[in-house]
Amino acid sequence: MCGIFGIVTTKHRDQAIEPLNRAMRSLAHRGPDDQGIDFLSGEGQGLTVAFAHRRLAILDLSPAGHQPMKDERTGNWITYNGEVFNFHELRRTLQSQGISFSSESDTEVLLKGLGARGIEAIADWRGMFACGFWDAQKRQLSLIRDRLGIKPLYYFQDQDSFIFSSEIRAMLASGLVPRRLSRIGIESFLACGSVQQPLTIIDNVFALLPGHILTFEKRQVRTSPYWELRAEPADRGGRSEDEMSEEIAHLLLESVKYRLVSDVPVGVFLSGGIDSSSIVALMRQATVRDIKSFSVCFSERDFDERAYAERVARHYNTDHHSILLSEGEILARLPAALRAMDQPSIDGINSFTVSEAAARAGLKVALTGLGGDEVFAGYSYFPTIERSEKLRMKIKSVPLALRRPASAAIRTILTTPRATKLCSLLCSKDLEQHSVCLHRRLFTKEQQLELLKTNGQHAGTESALEEWTARQFVNCANADPINQASALDLGGYLSNTLLRDIDAMSMAHSLEVRVPLIDHKLVEAMLSIPGPIKLRRKEPKWMLINAARDLPRAIIGRPKRGFELPFKFWLRGNLREQVENTLHSPTLIEQIEPGSIERIWQSFIAEKTTWSRVWSLFVLGEWMQLNLKA
């Protein structure tokens, strides 16, 4: 796992070296083990091409794994962040074709595979990856991002340069990207609590979409998918539910085995829920080696899951570390967690704390159960999603002029946060979107416009986001509502929030996190199984439980609860002064209407709106103060 940065520019190399050095320093947390800057061939024809790299050594710890890496035979270069777990198999195939290797790293396998087969090589990659590849003969730069968007990759272009990086903050640190907010990016953040790709919070900086390849040649940018997340009715071939479940169990164990490939010890995040407990169970099936497990526990009883995690640890004989944190200890870490955010997000603080604990124990790699709810239909809305979709379609058919009085009537009777959100949606055009998207909605479109100042900024166009959103729905339009929701959450909430946050928060501690529950072959198989089958039995996520084989019954039957922090109480308590100061800061008020901010704050104090709306504005304000000044 690493941090990457690259530039193709008309500037002379003397003008490029200091921006490269600044970006490298910004990425130091992602790769403390090694670093490198290389100017590639091509500058003699009016272009300077350079790659920069920070290395976290996981495979082939020797200097032979140094990056950027050059293929001496072809002159091609690569800078690569991630892990392709089946690289041993890919290497053997290339060796059978007469290609030789000088290292034991997966980086060299990718570099020489791309040189031999071009982009067709990507079809066989199994893992998480974001890389820049320079084809010396074609004088062409390619950017490649993994299928589910586990590893981030951003790009920027102006009249002089094309830049790419693992982090937006490194692009800003280079001095080559203006520290200018994207109006559409802010709207997207307010809608969902994180900016939806391909947009970012910074103007003219874009995320390469998951499963996509970008080529930059002769100052032209082209992007296209090499893989798409699809949910389509599949021919079951007469297979029984148990036969399908056994196939999933095989893929799960295979996925976990792949993610144990490492030249350094591998641990696991263990909350005591079904997802993380199943990962521990599968790890125990796959290895007899010691397993280090980590849980963050809280003194607040309502949020403490220590007993469940420790029970699983005893059951599977792991070397378990329970890290008990008080409110004061977590709040003391909050400034560092906010600094670790590459983009503002309402999530991620919990990931920061558990990643810090694992890194302090000496780990470089940890597995997580992230993605289990999306893949195995574990969220509470899955059993009712079909009914929600039917209700949405009925309400949408009612003219807006009639929906508004109904909303006003409900407001006079019910004042809970849930009722308030329902009323807002009744008056909104957001009902055009799928129910799973409405479930994730933070502020409606109308509320976003009330919050954002009309300050003469050109809002630009939302076409890139609209096209991507529409494409995701087209790819699951013929599926049942459960598989639709699963696919949309995988391409939305998981990719835009959870994966982005776990990457930023773990890499802040130079820790690589692997996500076996979203191996692309496993995801493809799960999305081919009719949704009702996934919910048919009484056990939640029964296919995952079947693969784990012997989870303790107490874990299976426990009430579902996400890994969450008690922000609702902290915002009214020890965080209140800091939050109020940020909400009234000139930096935030420059973008957000102060009257709207105050209404939301007072509504939260009166328990009429959720803590997440206040937290989102606080995080946005903090991020702006930390990142918009050079």
C-alpha positions in Angstrom: 0.0 0.0 0.0 1.4 3.3 -1.0 0.9 6.9 -2.1 1.3 7.9 -5.7 1.6 11.1 -7.6 2.4 11.9 -11.2 2.6 14.8 -13.7 2.7 15.3 -17.4 3.4 18.9 -18.1 4.8 21.4 -20.6 6.8 22.9 -17.7 10.6 22.2 -17.6 11.7 19.6 -15.1 13.3 22.3 -13.0 9.9 23.8 -12.5 8.3 20.4 -11.7 10.7 19.1 -9.0 9.6 21.3 -6.1 5.9 20.5 -6.7 6.8 16.8 -6.8 8.7 17.2 -3.5 5.8 19.0 -1.8 3.4 16.3 -2.9 5.8 13.6 -1.7 6.0 15.2 1.7 2.2 15.4 1.9 2.0 11.6 1.1 4.6 10.5 3.7 2.0 8.9 6.0 0.9 6.5 3.2 4.5 5.2 2.7 7.1 5.6 5.4 9.3 2.8 4.2 10.7 4.2 0.9 10.3 7.0 -1.6 11.2 7.9 -5.1 10.8 10.5 -7.8 11.7 9.6 -11.4 11.5 11.7 -14.6 10.4 9.4 -17.4 11.3 9.4 -21.1 9.6 12.0 -23.2 10.7 15.4 -21.9 12.7 15.9 -25.1 9.5 16.5 -27.1 8.2 19.4 -25.1 6.8 17.3 -22.2 8.1 16.6 -18.7 6.7 13.3 -17.4 7.4 12.3 -13.8 6.1 9.8 -11.2 6.5 10.1 -7.4 6.0 7.3 -4.9 5.8 6.7 -1.2 6.1 3.0 -0.2 4.5 1.0 2.5 6.4 -2.3 2.1 4.0 -5.3 2.3 5.3 -7.7 -0.4 9.0 -8.1 -1.2 10.4 -5.8 1.5 13.8 -5.5 -0.3 14.9 -2.6 -2.4 13.9 -4.7 -5.5 10.3 -3.5 -4.8 11.2 0.2 -5.0 8.9 2.4 -7.0 8.4 4.1 -9.4 9.5 0.9 -11.2 10.8 0.7 -14.7 10.8 -2.2 -17.1 14.3 -2.0 -18.7 13.2 -4.1 -21.7 10.3 -1.8 -22.8 11.1 1.4 -21.0 7.6 1.4 -19.4 7.1 2.8 -15.9 4.5 2.2 -13.1 3.6 3.8 -9.8 1.1 1.7 -8.0 -0.9 1.7 -4.8 -2.6 -1.5 -3.7 -2.3 -5.3 -3.8 -3.1 -7.7 -6.5 -3.5 -10.9 -4.5 -3.2 -13.5 -7.2 0.0 -12.1 -8.5 1.9 -15.4 -8.1 -0.5 -17.0 -10.6 -0.1 -14.1 -13.0 3.7 -14.2 -12.7 3.8 -17.9 -13.5 1.7 -17.3 -16.7 4.1 -14.5 -17.8 7.1 -16.6 -17.0 5.7 -19.4 -19.3 5.8 -16.8 -22.0 9.5 -16.1 -21.5 9.2 -13.0 -19.4 11.7 -12.9 -16.5 11.5 -11.1 -13.1 14.1 -9.5 -10.8 11.9 -9.0 -7.7 9.2 -10.9 -5.7 6.8 -8.0 -5.8 3.3 -7.8 -7.4 4.3 -4.4 -8.8 6.7 -6.0 -11.3 4.0 -8.5 -12.3 1.6 -5.7 -13.1 4.2 -3.6 -15.0 5.3 -6.5 -17.2 1.7 -7.8 -17.6 0.6 -4.4 -19.0 3.6 -4.3 -21.2 2.8 -7.7 -22.6 -1.0 -7.6 -22.9 -2.0 -3.9 -22.6 -5.2 -3.2 -20.7 -6.4 -6.8 -21.3 -4.1 -7.7 -18.4 -6.4 -6.0 -15.9 -9.1 -8.6 -16.5 -7.1 -11.1 -14.5 -6.2 -8.8 -11.6 -7.9 -9.7 -8.3 -7.5 -7.2 -5.6 -7.4 -3.5 -4.9 -5.4 -1.1 -7.0 -4.8 2.4 -8.3 -1.9 2.9 -10.6 -0.3 5.2 -13.2 1.3 3.4 -16.2 3.5 5.1 -18.8 3.7 3.4 -22.1 7.1 4.5 -23.4 6.5 3.5 -27.1 3.0 5.1 -27.3 4.0 8.0 -25.1 0.7 7.5 -23.3 -0.3 7.7 -19.7 -2.9 5.3 -18.3 -4.6 5.5 -14.9 -6.3 2.3 -13.6 -8.6 2.0 -10.6 -10.0 -1.3 -9.1 -13.5 -2.5 -9.7 -15.2 -1.5 -6.4 -13.2 1.7 -5.8 -11.3 0.4 -2.8 -8.2 2.5 -3.6 -8.6 6.2 -4.4 -7.3 7.9 -7.5 -7.8 11.6 -8.5 -6.8 13.7 -11.5 -6.6 17.4 -12.5 -5.9 19.1 -15.8 -5.2 22.7 -16.7 -3.6 24.4 -19.7 -0.1 23.4 -18.6 -0.3 20.1 -16.8 -2.1 16.8 -16.1 -1.7 15.6 -12.5 -2.9 12.5 -10.7 -2.6 11.4 -7.1 -3.8 9.1 -4.3 -4.9 12.1 -2.3 -6.4 15.5 -3.1 -4.4 17.0 -0.3 -1.2 16.1 -2.1 -2.4 17.8 -5.2 -3.1 20.9 -3.2 0.2 20.7 -1.5 2.0 20.6 -4.8 0.9 24.1 -5.5 -0.3 23.2 -9.0 -4.0 22.8 -8.1 -5.9 25.9 -6.9 -7.5 25.7 -3.5 -10.9 26.5 -4.8 -14.0 24.7 -3.6 -16.4 23.0 -6.1 -19.9 24.3 -5.7 -21.3 21.1 -7.1 -19.0 19.1 -4.8 -20.4 21.0 -1.7 -24.0 20.2 -2.9 -23.1 16.6 -3.2 -21.6 16.5 0.3 -24.7 18.1 1.7 -26.9 15.5 -0.1 -25.0 12.4 1.1 -22.5 13.3 3.8 -19.6 12.7 1.4 -18.9 13.9 -2.1 -20.2 11.5 -4.8 -17.7 10.5 -7.4 -16.6 11.5 -10.0 -17.0 14.9 -8.3 -14.7 16.0 -5.4 -14.8 18.9 -3.0 -12.1 20.8 -5.1 -13.0 22.5 -8.3 -11.7 20.7 -11.5 -10.4 17.7 -9.5 -12.1 14.5 -10.3 -12.1 10.9 -9.0 -11.4 8.2 -11.6 -14.5 6.0 -11.3 -14.3 2.5 -10.0 -13.6 -0.1 -12.7 -12.4 2.5 -15.1 -9.3 3.3 -17.1 -8.2 6.8 -18.1 -5.8 7.5 -20.9 -4.0 10.8 -21.4 -2.4 11.3 -24.7 -1.8 14.5 -26.8 -3.5 16.5 -24.0 -6.7 14.5 -24.4 -8.4 12.7 -21.5 -10.5 9.6 -22.3 -12.1 7.4 -19.7 -13.9 4.1 -20.2 -15.0 1.1 -18.0 -13.2 -2.2 -18.2 -15.7 -3.7 -15.6 -19.1 -2.7 -14.4 -21.1 -3.5 -11.3 -24.2 -5.3 -12.6 -27.2 -6.9 -11.0 -29.2 -8.8 -13.6 -31.6 -11.7 -13.5 -29.5 -14.9 -13.8 -30.2 -18.4 -14.9 -29.9 -20.4 -11.6 -29.4 -23.6 -13.7 -31.6 -25.6 -11.4 -29.3 -25.0 -8.4 -30.8 -25.2 -4.9 -30.3 -22.6 -2.3 -27.8 -24.8 -0.5 -25.8 -25.3 -3.7 -25.7 -21.5 -4.2 -24.7 -21.0 -0.6 -21.8 -23.5 -0.9 -20.5 -21.7 -4.0 -20.5 -18.5 -1.9 -18.8 -20.2 1.0 -16.0 -21.4 -1.4 -15.6 -17.8 -2.8 -15.5 -16.3 0.7 -12.8 -18.7 1.9 -10.8 -18.2 -1.3 -11.1 -14.4 -0.9 -9.9 -14.5 2.7 -7.0 -16.8 1.7 -5.9 -14.4 -1.0 -5.9 -11.5 1.5 -3.6 -13.3 3.9 -0.8 -13.1 1.3 1.8 -10.8 2.9 5.4 -10.7 3.9 4.4 -9.0 7.1 1.9 -10.1 9.8 -1.9 -9.7 9.1 -4.5 -8.8 11.7 -8.2 -8.2 11.8 -10.7 -5.6 13.1 -13.2 -7.4 15.3 -16.3 -5.6 16.5 -18.2 -8.7 17.5 -20.8 -8.3 14.7 -21.6 -11.0 12.1 -19.4 -9.5 9.4 -16.1 -9.1 11.3 -16.7 -12.3 13.3 -17.2 -14.2 10.0 -13.9 -12.8 8.7 -12.2 -14.2 11.9 -13.9 -17.6 11.4 -12.7 -17.7 7.8 -9.2 -16.7 8.7 -9.1 -19.5 11.2 -10.2 -21.9 8.5 -7.5 -20.6 6.2 -4.5 -20.5 8.6 -3.1 -22.1 11.8 -0.9 -19.1 12.4 -1.6 -16.6 15.2 -4.3 -14.1 14.4 -4.2 -10.7 16.0 -7.6 -9.1 16.5 -8.5 -5.6 17.5 -11.5 -4.0 19.0 -12.1 -0.4 20.2 -14.4 -0.4 23.2 -16.2 2.5 24.9 -17.0 3.3 28.5 -20.5 4.2 27.5 -22.4 0.9 28.0 -24.9 1.5 25.2 -22.0 1.7 22.7 -19.7 -0.9 24.1 -19.5 -4.2 22.2 -16.5 -5.6 24.1 -18.2 -8.7 25.4 -19.2 -9.9 21.9 -15.8 -9.3 20.4 -14.0 -11.0 23.2 -16.3 -14.0 23.0 -15.5 -14.4 19.3 -11.8 -14.0 20.1 -11.9 -16.8 22.6 -13.9 -19.0 20.3 -11.3 -18.8 17.5 -8.3 -18.4 19.8 -7.1 -15.1 18.5 -4.5 -12.8 20.2 -7.1 -10.2 21.0 -6.5 -6.6 21.9 -9.5 -4.6 23.4 -8.7 -0.9 23.4 -10.9 0.8 26.0 -11.3 4.5 25.2 -13.0 7.1 27.3 -14.9 10.0 25.9 -12.0 12.3 26.7 -9.5 10.1 24.9 -11.6 9.9 21.8 -12.2 13.6 21.8 -8.5 14.2 22.3 -7.9 12.3 19.0 -10.6 14.2 17.1 -8.3 17.0 15.8 -5.9 14.4 14.3 -8.8 12.4 12.8 -10.2 15.6 11.2 -6.7 16.3 9.8 -6.6 12.8 8.3 -9.7 13.4 6.1 -8.8 13.8 2.5 -12.3 15.1 1.8 -15.0 16.0 4.3 -17.1 13.1 5.5 -19.6 12.4 8.2 -18.1 9.0 8.8 -14.6 7.8 9.6 -13.7 8.8 13.1 -14.3 5.2 14.4 -12.0 3.9 11.6 -9.3 6.3 12.7 -9.3 5.0 16.3 -9.2 1.3 15.5 -6.5 1.8 12.8 -4.4 3.7 15.3 -4.7 0.9 17.8 -3.6 -1.7 15.2 -0.7 0.4 14.0 0.5 0.9 17.6 0.6 -2.8 18.1 3.0 -3.1 15.2 0.6 -4.2 12.4 0.9 -3.1 8.8 -2.0 -5.0 7.4 -5.5 -5.7 8.8 -8.7 -7.3 7.4 -12.1 -5.8 7.9 -15.7 -6.9 7.4 -16.6 -3.8 5.5 -19.1 -4.5 2.7 -21.0 -7.3 4.4 -24.3 -5.4 4.8 -24.2 -4.3 1.1 -23.3 -7.7 -0.3 -25.4 -9.9 2.0 -28.4 -7.6 2.3 -27.8 -6.9 6.0 -29.1 -3.4 6.4 -32.5 -3.0 8.1 -34.2 -1.5 5.0 -33.6 -4.6 2.8 -36.7 -6.6 4.0 -38.9 -3.6 3.2 -37.2 -2.2 0.1 -39.8 -3.6 -2.3 -42.6 -2.0 -0.3 -40.6 1.3 -0.1 -40.2 1.4 -3.8 -43.9 0.9 -4.4 -44.7 3.6 -2.0 -42.2 6.0 -3.5 -43.7 5.5 -7.0 -47.2 6.2 -5.6 -46.2 9.3 -3.8 -44.1 10.5 -6.8 -47.3 10.3 -8.9 -49.0 12.8 -6.7 -48.5 16.4 -7.8 -46.1 18.5 -5.7 -48.8 21.0 -5.0 -50.8 18.4 -3.1 -47.8 16.8 -1.4 -46.8 20.1 0.3 -50.1 20.5 2.4 -49.7 16.8 3.5 -46.2 17.5 4.6 -47.3 20.6 6.6 -50.0 18.5 8.3 -47.6 15.8 9.3 -45.2 18.5 10.8 -47.9 19.7 13.1 -48.4 16.2 14.5 -44.9 14.6 14.5 -41.7 16.4 15.3 -39.2 13.5 15.5 -36.1 13.6 13.2 -37.5 10.7 11.1 -40.8 12.5 10.6 -38.9 15.7 9.7 -37.0 13.9 7.1 -40.2 12.4 5.7 -41.8 15.8 5.4 -38.8 17.2 3.6 -38.8 14.3 1.1 -42.5 14.8 0.4 -41.8 18.4 -0.7 -38.7 17.4 -2.7 -38.0 16.4 -6.3 -35.6 13.8 -4.8 -38.4 11.2 -5.1 -37.2 10.6 -8.6 -34.3 8.6 -7.0 -34.4 5.0 -5.8 -35.5 4.4 -2.2 -32.0 3.3 -1.2 -30.7 6.7 -2.3 -33.4 8.4 -0.3 -32.5 6.3 2.8 -29.0 7.8 2.5 -30.2 11.4 1.9 -28.8 14.0 4.4 -30.3 17.2 3.0 -32.8 17.3 0.1 -32.1 19.3 -3.0 -34.3 22.1 -1.7 -32.5 22.2 1.6 -29.1 22.3 -0.1 -30.2 25.4 -2.0 -31.3 27.0 1.3 -28.0 26.3 2.9 -25.7 27.4 0.1 -25.1 31.1 -0.5 -25.8 32.6 -3.9 -22.4 34.2 -4.1 -21.9 34.6 -7.9 -20.1 31.3 -8.2 -20.8 29.4 -11.4 -22.3 26.1 -10.4 -20.9 24.3 -13.5 -22.6 21.2 -14.7 -23.7 18.1 -12.9 -23.6 16.0 -16.0 -20.7 13.8 -15.0 -22.4 12.8 -11.7 -25.8 12.5 -13.4 -24.4 10.2 -16.1 -22.6 8.0 -13.6 -25.7 7.8 -11.4 -27.9 6.9 -14.3 -25.4 4.3 -15.6 -25.4 2.6 -12.2 -29.2 2.3 -12.2 -29.2 1.1 -15.8 -26.9 -1.8 -14.8 -29.4 -3.0 -12.2 -32.7 -1.8 -13.7 -33.9 -5.3 -14.5 -33.0 -6.8 -11.1 -35.3 -7.3 -8.1 -35.5 -4.5 -5.6 -33.2 -6.2 -3.1 -30.4 -6.7 -5.7 -31.0 -3.1 -6.9 -30.5 -1.8 -3.4 -27.4 -3.9 -3.0 -25.8 -2.8 -6.3 -26.7 0.9 -5.7 -25.3 0.8 -2.2 -22.1 -0.9 -3.4 -21.6 1.8 -6.0 -22.8 4.6 -3.8 -22.5 4.6 0.0 -19.8 1.9 0.2 -17.6 3.4 -2.5 -18.1 7.1 -1.8 -18.1 7.0 2.0 -17.0 3.8 3.7 -14.2 2.8 1.5 -12.9 6.3 1.0 -12.9 6.9 4.8 -11.2 3.6 5.7 -8.5 4.3 3.2 -7.8 7.8 4.5 -8.1 6.9 8.2 -6.0 3.7 8.0 -3.3 5.2 5.8 -3.0 8.1 8.3 -1.4 5.4 10.4 0.5 3.7 7.6 -1.9 0.7 7.9 -3.2 -1.3 4.9 -6.8 -2.5 5.3 -8.1 -5.3 3.1 -11.8 -6.0 2.4 -12.4 -9.7 1.5 -16.2 -9.3 1.5 -16.1 -7.2 -1.6 -13.9 -9.4 -3.7 -15.3 -8.8 -7.2 -15.9 -12.5 -8.0 -17.9 -12.8 -4.8 -19.9 -9.6 -5.5 -20.7 -10.9 -9.0 -21.9 -14.2 -7.6 -24.0 -12.6 -4.9 -25.7 -10.2 -7.4 -26.7 -13.1 -9.5 -28.7 -14.7 -6.7 -32.3 -13.6 -6.5 -32.7 -11.1 -3.7 -35.5 -12.9 -1.8 -33.3 -16.0 -1.4 -30.8 -13.8 0.6 -33.6 -12.9 3.1 -35.6 -16.2 3.0 -34.3 -17.8 6.2 -34.7 -16.4 9.7 -31.0 -15.8 10.2 -29.5 -12.5 9.0 -27.0 -12.8 6.2 -27.4 -16.6 6.4 -25.1 -17.2 3.4 -22.2 -15.5 5.2 -23.0 -17.4 8.5 -23.0 -20.7 6.5 -19.5 -19.9 5.2 -18.3 -19.1 8.7 -19.6 -22.5 9.8 -19.5 -22.3 13.6 -20.2 -18.7 14.7 -21.3 -18.5 18.4 -25.1 -18.3 18.6 -24.9 -15.2 20.7 -23.2 -13.4 17.8 -25.9 -14.5 15.3 -28.8 -13.6 17.5 -27.6 -10.3 18.9 -29.3 -7.0 17.9 -27.7 -5.4 14.9 -25.6 -2.3 15.6 -23.1 -0.5 13.5 -19.7 0.5 14.8 -20.7 4.0 16.0 -19.6 6.7 18.4 -22.0 8.6 20.7 -21.8 11.9 18.8 -25.4 12.8 19.6 -24.4 13.2 23.2 -21.0 14.7 22.6 -22.4 17.5 20.4 -24.6 18.7 23.3 -21.8 18.1 25.8 -18.0 18.4 25.6 -17.9 19.2 21.8 -20.6 21.9 22.0 -18.3 24.9 22.3 -16.0 23.7 19.5 -18.9 22.9 17.2 -20.6 26.3 17.8 -17.3 28.1 17.1 -16.9 26.2 13.8 -20.5 26.7 12.7 -20.1 30.4 13.1 -16.6 30.6 11.6 -16.0 33.0 8.7 -14.7 30.2 6.5 -18.0 28.2 6.7 -20.2 31.3 6.6 -18.5 32.3 3.3 -20.2 29.2 1.7 -23.3 28.4 4.0 -26.1 30.8 5.0 -25.6 31.6 8.7 -29.4 31.7 9.3 -29.8 28.2 7.9 -26.9 26.9 10.1 -28.5 28.4 13.2 -31.9 26.9 12.4 -30.3 23.4 12.0 -28.4 23.8 15.2 -31.4 24.9 17.2 -33.5 22.1 15.7 -30.8 19.6 16.8 -30.8 21.1 20.3 -34.6 20.7 20.4 -34.1 17.0 19.2 -36.1 17.7 16.0 -33.3 16.8 13.6 -30.5 14.3 13.5 -27.0 14.8 14.9 -25.5 13.9 11.4 -26.8 17.2 9.9 -25.0 19.3 12.5 -21.9 17.1 12.3 -21.8 17.4 8.5 -21.6 21.2 8.7 -19.0 21.0 11.5 -16.8 18.6 9.5 -17.2 20.8 6.3 -16.1 23.9 8.3 -13.2 22.1 9.9 -12.0 20.7 6.6 -12.2 24.1 4.9 -10.1 25.7 7.7 -7.5 23.0 7.5 -7.1 22.7 3.7 -8.1 25.9 1.9 -5.1 27.9 3.1 -1.7 27.3 1.6 
